[in-house]
Amino acid sequence: MAVSTTPTTGGNARPPRRPRGEGQWALGHREPLNPNERSKKDDNPLNVRARIENIYAHRGFDSIDPADLRGRFRWWGLYTQRKAGIDGGRTAVLEPEELEDKFFMLRVRVDGGQLSIAQLRVIADISERYGRNSADLTDRQNIQLHWIRVEDMPAIWKALEEVGLHTTEACGDCPRVVLGSPVAGVSADEAIDPTSAIDEIVERFIGDPAYSNLPRKFKSSISWLADMPYEVQDISFLGVVHPEHGPGFDLWVGGGLSTNPMLAQRLGVWVPLAELPDVWEGVVGIFRDYGYRRLRHRARLKFLVADWGVEKFREVLEKEYLGRTLIDGPAPELPEKPIDHIGVHAQADGKRYVGAAPVVGRTSGEQLRKLADVVAAHGSDRVRLTAYQKLLVLDIAPEKVDSLVAGLREIGLEAFPSVWRRSTMACTGIEYCKLAIVETKARGQQLVERLEQRIGDLAGEDISIHINGCPNACARTQIADIGLKGQLVMGPEGKQVEGFQVHLGGGLGMAEGQKAGFGRKLRGLKTTADELPEYVERLTRRYLDGRTDGERFADWVIRVEEDELR
């Protein structure tokens, strides 16, 4: 007997359940769906600056409304700092007011990583005067200061804005700093300098209430060269030459790391320089209107791109936001080798730029002040920050290079660092971050010193080590040769101690023949923080002893048995 598969509609049968909305404004889902959305609906976070200047700076930390303190302050680059002495085991169990100190981390926004000497001096002065001499170079071309008091923010903003710097939307559910090549405008390999597009985006859209309430953070990258981590941004423009239309930019969308990493996808379009700001605005508009706001952990653009696919995303961008069809474009050509700006390199105008490395991005106001002095003494007014916690000095006459390199070395910045110093990054970690579980900066410095002493430099090799204090991947752990995700692990005495889950062999498509992929995560491959230097040394020696000619670390990791990686 045939069985009907048609659902019944009579009796007690229920009608099909309507799919739950994802909080997409464009589909009419406007109700606040989580506390973050409710806070943004109650008051545009940009408005909090007036309260900081007129109320909180006069009445002090204890007067700050909690919704401002732990939410809206971020739109002006301010996060409460972790209270000293609270171990990682209590990160997830304490209430925010128990974790936070009465000081702030302040993120100074440096779009394109471009700083003048005057700007560098102001940041150094703020660090020394208000931030206990603290400063970190981030992997998003920002400078982070610590120990900032709310009482000092009006004076800090005044000083920054007098030299063209600001903290607007340096954090929060909004467009963060726009990454750009640190050699934009001086590279001999650059066909188009996109700095004008970055400047226009910042001028038109940053601080605009129309784009200050996005579902989550929005990260951007615009560069002719493949020297930015373009595959892990919400939006990236990468230089490409169209066979008919000439130089322009290839558009990528939907990248991001953290606990659910995804790589950006090509839309297959060619965008001329003049249209970059409008196309950028269109993509941000899609995210604002169609992005998922119901669940915070699914609110990044990458989830919408994954669900829609690139064809639908392009269609919506063209029809609903641009009102025109974009030109089909080829994939960009990648360089033969990954671009590394550390060391001495020729500019297009015959001058030189010099890339130098602090250790894991840690610097200080004093060091930045001395850097400004050294740079100015060698006839330059331009310093650049990289997306790898490093810095560049531009416009150096060839005959002054040796003197500059020596001057940088005297203040602790090395233009010819070991591979370990050059390729190791670390996030803020438990020293200041309320989300962290383990220490990162000091561990990274100790690791670099150990590897330099025990193994020495690796001529021609590059093994990247990224250290993160929690699962959020601020240091891009999944795309490092050795990615270390901070967590508590069982120590030798049967007690939980600081440690790391190990990811091996990750990377991005930064050169011809390289394929992007996330690190190999083996079950149970963890190390305590104390055992970390020994583990990395042991792993490195196995690689050096067992590799074939020209075999990269990431390829070796895939090839060998698991026991070799432990």
C-alpha positions in Angstrom: 0.0 0.0 0.0 1.4 3.4 -1.0 2.0 5.8 1.9 1.2 9.4 1.4 4.0 11.9 2.1 1.8 14.9 1.9 1.5 16.6 5.3 -2.1 16.8 6.6 -3.7 20.1 7.4 -6.7 19.0 9.3 -7.3 17.8 12.8 -4.6 18.6 15.3 -1.8 19.0 12.8 0.4 22.0 13.4 1.3 24.4 10.5 5.0 24.4 9.5 7.0 26.4 12.0 8.2 29.7 10.7 12.0 30.0 10.7 13.3 32.1 13.5 14.5 35.5 12.3 18.2 36.2 12.6 17.8 39.9 13.5 18.3 41.1 9.9 17.1 44.7 9.7 16.4 44.4 5.9 13.9 41.6 6.6 12.1 43.6 9.3 13.7 42.0 12.4 14.3 45.3 14.3 13.6 44.2 17.8 16.6 44.2 20.2 17.6 40.5 20.4 20.5 40.6 22.8 21.9 43.0 25.4 24.4 44.5 23.0 21.7 45.3 20.4 19.5 46.7 23.1 22.3 49.0 24.4 23.0 50.3 20.9 19.3 50.9 20.3 19.0 52.8 23.6 21.7 55.3 22.6 24.1 55.6 19.7 27.5 54.8 21.2 29.1 57.7 19.5 27.1 60.0 21.9 29.1 58.7 24.9 32.1 61.0 24.2 30.0 64.0 25.4 29.3 62.2 28.6 33.0 61.4 29.1 34.0 65.0 28.6 31.2 66.6 30.5 30.4 64.2 33.3 32.7 61.2 33.8 36.0 63.1 33.4 34.9 65.4 36.3 33.2 62.8 38.5 35.6 59.9 38.0 35.4 56.2 37.3 32.7 55.4 39.9 30.3 57.7 38.2 30.3 55.8 34.8 27.0 54.2 33.8 27.7 50.4 33.3 26.2 50.4 29.8 28.6 53.1 28.8 31.6 51.6 30.6 31.3 48.0 29.2 29.8 48.9 25.9 29.7 52.4 24.4 33.2 53.4 25.6 34.6 51.0 23.0 33.4 53.3 20.1 36.0 55.8 21.4 38.8 53.2 21.7 38.4 52.5 25.4 38.3 49.1 27.2 38.5 48.6 30.9 41.7 47.0 31.9 42.1 43.8 33.8 42.7 44.1 37.5 46.1 42.9 38.5 46.4 39.6 40.3 43.4 37.8 38.9 44.5 34.4 37.5 43.2 33.0 34.2 41.1 30.4 36.0 38.7 33.1 37.2 38.4 34.9 33.8 35.1 33.2 32.9 33.6 33.0 36.4 33.9 36.5 37.8 31.5 39.4 37.1 32.8 42.2 34.9 33.1 44.6 37.8 35.2 42.0 39.6 37.6 41.6 36.7 38.1 45.2 35.7 40.4 47.8 37.1 39.7 51.6 37.2 42.0 52.1 34.3 41.6 51.8 30.5 43.3 50.5 27.5 43.2 53.2 24.8 43.5 52.2 21.2 44.8 55.0 18.9 43.6 54.6 15.4 46.3 54.7 12.7 44.6 54.0 9.4 47.0 52.7 6.8 49.6 52.6 9.5 50.8 56.1 8.6 52.4 58.3 11.2 54.3 61.6 11.0 57.1 62.5 13.5 54.7 65.0 15.1 52.1 62.3 15.6 54.6 59.8 17.0 55.8 62.4 19.5 52.3 63.1 20.7 51.6 59.4 21.2 54.9 59.1 23.1 54.1 62.0 25.3 50.6 60.7 26.1 52.1 57.3 27.0 54.7 58.9 29.4 52.4 61.4 30.9 49.1 59.5 31.2 49.9 55.8 30.5 52.8 54.8 32.8 55.1 54.6 29.7 53.1 51.8 28.2 52.6 51.2 24.5 52.1 48.2 22.2 52.1 47.9 18.4 49.2 45.8 17.4 48.7 43.5 14.4 46.1 46.0 13.1 48.4 48.9 12.8 47.2 50.6 15.9 49.1 51.7 19.0 47.6 50.6 22.4 48.2 52.5 25.6 47.4 51.3 29.1 46.7 52.7 32.6 44.6 55.5 31.1 42.2 57.3 33.5 38.9 58.7 32.4 39.7 62.0 34.0 42.5 62.4 31.4 40.6 61.6 28.3 39.6 65.2 27.3 43.3 66.3 27.3 44.3 63.1 25.5 41.7 63.6 22.7 42.8 67.3 22.4 46.4 66.3 22.0 45.7 63.6 19.4 43.3 65.6 17.3 45.7 68.6 17.1 48.0 66.3 15.0 45.3 64.6 13.0 44.9 61.4 15.1 41.8 60.1 16.8 40.3 57.1 18.6 36.9 57.2 16.9 35.5 53.7 16.3 38.8 52.1 17.2 36.7 49.4 18.9 33.1 48.5 19.0 30.5 47.2 16.5 31.6 49.5 13.7 34.2 49.9 11.0 37.6 49.5 12.7 40.9 50.8 11.4 41.5 50.4 7.7 44.7 48.4 7.1 47.0 49.5 4.4 50.4 48.6 3.0 53.2 50.3 5.0 55.0 51.1 1.8 52.0 52.6 0.0 53.2 55.4 -2.2 56.9 54.4 -2.1 57.1 50.8 -3.3 58.6 50.2 -6.7 56.2 47.3 -7.1 53.1 49.3 -6.6 51.0 50.3 -9.6 48.4 52.3 -7.6 48.7 54.0 -4.2 45.3 53.5 -2.5 46.0 55.9 0.3 43.5 58.4 -1.1 40.8 55.8 -0.9 41.6 55.0 2.7 41.6 58.7 3.5 38.2 59.2 1.8 36.7 56.2 3.6 37.8 57.5 7.0 36.7 61.1 6.2 33.2 60.0 4.9 32.2 57.1 7.0 34.1 56.9 10.3 32.0 58.5 13.0 29.0 58.6 10.7 25.9 57.4 12.8 24.6 55.6 9.6 27.4 53.1 10.0 28.2 53.1 13.7 25.7 50.3 14.6 26.8 47.2 12.8 26.1 43.6 14.1 29.7 43.2 15.1 33.1 44.6 14.3 34.0 45.2 10.7 37.7 44.9 9.6 39.0 46.3 6.3 42.2 46.1 4.3 43.2 48.0 1.1 46.6 47.4 -0.4 48.1 47.1 -3.9 50.6 44.6 -2.5 49.9 41.3 -0.9 51.6 42.4 2.3 48.4 42.5 4.4 46.5 39.4 5.8 43.8 40.1 3.3 42.1 36.7 3.5 41.0 37.1 7.1 39.3 40.5 6.8 35.6 41.3 6.5 36.5 43.2 3.3 39.8 43.4 1.4 40.9 45.1 -1.8 44.0 43.7 -3.4 45.8 45.1 -6.4 45.2 43.5 -9.8 45.7 44.4 -13.4 42.7 43.9 -15.7 43.6 42.9 -19.3 41.3 45.7 -20.7 40.9 48.2 -17.9 44.4 48.2 -16.4 45.3 48.5 -12.7 42.5 48.2 -10.1 41.5 46.2 -7.2 40.1 42.7 -6.5 37.4 42.5 -3.9 37.3 39.8 -1.1 34.6 39.5 1.6 33.8 37.4 4.6 37.1 36.5 6.3 37.6 36.3 10.0 39.2 34.1 12.7 38.3 33.6 16.4 36.4 30.4 17.4 34.9 29.8 13.9 37.6 30.8 11.4 36.7 31.4 7.8 38.7 32.7 4.8 37.5 35.6 2.7 36.1 34.8 -0.7 36.7 36.6 -4.0 33.6 38.3 -5.6 35.4 38.1 -9.0 35.1 41.9 -9.7 37.5 44.6 -10.7 37.2 47.9 -8.9 38.9 51.1 -10.0 40.6 53.3 -7.4 37.9 56.0 -7.6 35.1 53.5 -6.8 36.7 51.9 -3.7 34.9 54.1 -1.2 31.5 53.5 -2.7 32.0 49.8 -3.0 33.3 49.7 0.6 30.2 51.5 1.7 28.0 49.1 -0.2 29.5 46.1 1.6 29.2 47.8 5.0 25.6 48.6 4.1 24.9 44.9 3.4 26.4 43.9 6.7 24.4 46.6 8.6 21.1 45.6 7.0 21.4 41.9 6.4 23.9 40.9 9.1 22.8 38.5 11.9 22.0 40.4 15.1 20.1 37.7 17.1 23.1 35.6 18.3 26.3 37.5 19.1 28.5 34.6 18.1 27.1 34.5 14.6 27.0 38.2 14.0 30.2 38.6 11.9 29.9 39.1 8.1 31.6 35.8 7.4 28.4 33.9 8.5 26.2 35.8 6.0 28.7 35.3 3.2 28.9 31.6 4.0 25.1 31.3 3.9 24.5 33.4 0.9 27.5 32.5 -1.3 29.4 35.0 -3.3 27.0 35.1 -6.3 24.1 36.3 -4.1 26.3 38.6 -2.2 27.5 40.2 -5.4 23.9 40.4 -6.8 22.7 42.2 -3.7 25.7 44.6 -3.7 25.1 45.5 -7.3 21.3 45.8 -7.3 20.5 47.1 -3.9 23.5 49.2 -2.9 25.4 50.3 -6.0 22.7 50.4 -8.6 25.2 49.2 -11.3 27.0 46.1 -12.4 30.6 45.6 -11.4 33.2 44.6 -14.0 34.3 41.0 -13.9 38.0 40.8 -13.0 40.9 38.3 -12.9 42.5 37.0 -9.7 45.5 38.9 -8.6 49.0 37.7 -9.2 50.9 37.0 -6.1 54.7 37.6 -5.6 57.2 34.8 -5.8 57.9 35.0 -2.1 56.0 36.5 0.8 56.7 40.2 1.2 58.7 41.0 4.3 59.5 44.7 4.8 62.0 44.1 7.6 65.5 45.2 6.8 66.7 47.7 4.2 64.8 48.1 0.9 64.8 50.5 -2.1 62.0 52.9 -2.7 60.8 53.9 -6.1 62.4 57.3 -5.7 65.9 55.9 -5.0 65.7 56.5 -1.2 65.5 53.6 1.2 63.0 52.4 3.8 64.1 50.4 6.8 61.9 47.9 8.7 62.6 47.2 12.3 61.2 44.8 14.9 60.5 45.2 18.6 59.9 42.0 20.4 56.2 40.8 20.1 55.0 44.4 19.6 56.0 45.6 23.0 57.3 49.2 23.1 57.0 52.2 25.4 56.5 55.9 25.3 60.2 56.4 26.0 61.2 54.2 23.1 58.7 55.9 20.7 60.1 59.3 21.7 63.6 58.2 21.0 62.4 56.7 17.7 61.1 60.1 16.7 64.4 61.6 17.5 66.4 59.1 15.5 64.1 59.3 12.5 64.2 63.1 12.5 68.0 63.2 12.8 68.2 61.1 9.6 66.0 63.5 7.6 62.7 61.6 7.6 59.2 62.6 8.7 57.4 59.3 8.1 57.1 56.2 10.2 54.8 53.3 9.2 53.2 50.5 11.3 52.7 47.0 9.9 50.0 44.4 10.4 52.7 42.2 12.1 53.6 44.4 15.1 56.6 45.9 13.3 57.5 49.4 12.1 59.1 51.0 9.1 61.1 54.3 8.6 60.6 55.8 5.1 62.6 58.2 3.0 66.2 57.5 4.1 69.1 58.6 1.9 71.3 55.7 1.0 74.3 57.1 2.7 72.4 57.4 6.0 71.1 53.9 6.2 73.9 52.4 8.3 73.6 55.2 10.8 69.9 54.8 11.0 70.2 51.0 11.5 72.7 51.6 14.3 70.5 54.3 15.9 67.5 52.0 15.9 69.5 49.2 17.5 70.6 51.5 20.3 67.0 52.1 21.3 66.0 48.4 21.1 64.6 48.2 17.5 66.4 45.7 15.3 66.5 46.1 11.5 68.2 42.7 11.0 66.4 40.5 13.6 66.5 36.8 13.9 63.7 34.8 12.4 62.3 34.4 15.9 62.1 38.1 16.7 60.8 38.9 13.2 58.1 36.3 13.0 56.8 36.1 16.6 53.6 38.0 17.6 51.6 38.1 20.8 48.3 39.6 21.8 47.8 41.7 24.9 47.3 38.8 27.2 46.4 38.5 30.9 48.5 41.5 31.9 45.8 43.9 30.7 43.0 42.0 28.9 39.9 40.9 30.8 39.3 38.0 28.3 42.7 36.5 28.6 43.5 33.2 30.4 47.3 33.3 30.2 50.3 35.7 29.9 51.5 36.3 26.4 53.9 39.2 26.0 56.4 38.1 28.6 56.1 34.5 27.4 56.8 35.6 23.9 59.9 37.6 24.8 61.2 34.7 26.8 60.6 32.3 23.9 62.4 34.5 21.4 65.4 34.8 23.7 65.5 31.0 24.3 65.3 30.2 20.5 67.9 32.8 19.6 70.3 31.4 22.2 69.7 27.6 21.6 69.0 27.4 17.9 70.2 30.7 16.5 69.0 32.4 13.4 67.7 30.3 10.4 69.1 31.8 7.3 66.5 32.0 4.6 63.8 30.3 6.8 60.6 31.7 8.2 58.7 30.0 11.1 56.0 32.2 12.4 54.8 31.9 16.0 51.6 33.6 17.1 50.7 33.6 20.8 47.2 34.3 22.0 45.8 34.6 25.5 42.4 33.2 24.8 40.4 31.6 21.9 39.6 34.9 20.2 42.6 34.8 17.9 43.6 38.5 18.1 47.1 37.3 17.3 45.9 35.2 14.3 46.9 31.9 15.9 45.1 29.7 13.2 47.3 31.1 10.4 50.7 30.7 12.0 53.3 28.0 11.5 53.0 27.5 15.3 49.8 29.0 16.7 49.5 28.9 20.5 46.0 29.4 22.0 46.0 30.2 25.7 44.1 27.9 28.0 44.5 26.1 31.4 46.1 22.7 31.1 46.9 20.0 33.6 50.4 20.5 35.0 52.9 17.9 36.1 51.6 18.0 39.7 48.0 17.3 38.6 46.9 21.0 39.0 45.7 23.3 36.3 48.3 25.8 35.1 48.7 28.3 32.3 49.3 26.6 28.9 48.5 26.5 25.3 46.7 24.4 22.7 49.0 24.1 19.7 48.0 24.7 16.1 50.6 23.8 13.5 51.1 24.6 9.8 48.6 27.4 9.3 49.1 30.2 6.8 47.7 32.5 4.1 48.1 32.7 0.4 50.7 35.4 0.4 52.9 34.2 -2.4 52.7 32.2 -5.6 51.9 28.5 -4.9 50.9 29.1 -1.3 47.5 27.9 -0.3 45.7 29.4 2.7 44.7 27.0 5.4 44.2 26.8 9.2 46.7 25.1 11.4 46.6 21.4 12.1 45.1 20.9 15.6 45.9 17.5 17.0 43.9 16.0 19.8 45.6 16.5 23.1 48.5 18.5 21.6 49.0 21.0 24.5 51.9 22.4 26.4 52.2 24.1 29.7 53.5 27.7 29.6 56.7 26.7 31.4 57.3 23.8 29.0 56.6 26.0 25.9 60.2 27.0 25.1 61.4 23.4 25.3 58.5 22.2 23.1 59.1 24.8 20.4 62.8 24.1 20.4 62.3 20.4 20.1 59.7 20.8 17.3 62.0 23.1 15.4 65.0 20.8 15.6 62.8 17.9 14.3 61.8 20.0 11.3 65.4 21.1 10.6 66.6 17.5 10.8 63.7 15.9 8.8 62.8 18.3 6.1 63.5 17.8 2.4 65.2 20.4 0.3 63.1 23.6 0.2 60.3 22.0 2.3 58.4 24.7 4.3 57.5 24.1 7.9 53.8 24.0 7.0 54.4 21.3 4.4 56.5 19.3 6.8 53.7 19.4 9.4 51.3 17.9 7.0 53.7 15.2 5.8 55.0 13.8 9.1 53.4 11.4 11.6 51.7 12.9 14.7 54.4 11.7 17.0 56.9 13.9 15.3 54.8 16.9 16.3 54.5 16.2 20.0 
